[in-house]
Amino acid sequence: MNSLKDYFHTDWAAMTLHDWLGMGVTIVVFFVMIGLYVYIFHPANKERLEAHRYIPLDDDDTEFHERFSKRHPEYFPTHTGTEEQK
């Protein structure tokens, strides 16, 4: 058991600023993930989240496409090939 205790021993005084920041970010992310899991799996939030179920599959954002194509016409050519290919 002594080797296991030595394996997990932490020298707190030798930790650098980056070690402390990394540990702090890890702890913050851990608690944020717990909060998100509680929010997502809470039964009262089921209807609200299920209403957005198919958003990743919705490709019909025509308003964005029209605005973007007017500002950047080089990304949306009007012809499909060169004159030789026609």
Secondary structure, DSSP 8 states (H G I E B T S, - for coil): -HHHHHHT---GGG--HHHHHHHHHHHHHHHHHHHHHHHHH-GGGHHHHHTTTTGGG----HHHHHHHHHH-GGGS-SSSS-TTT-
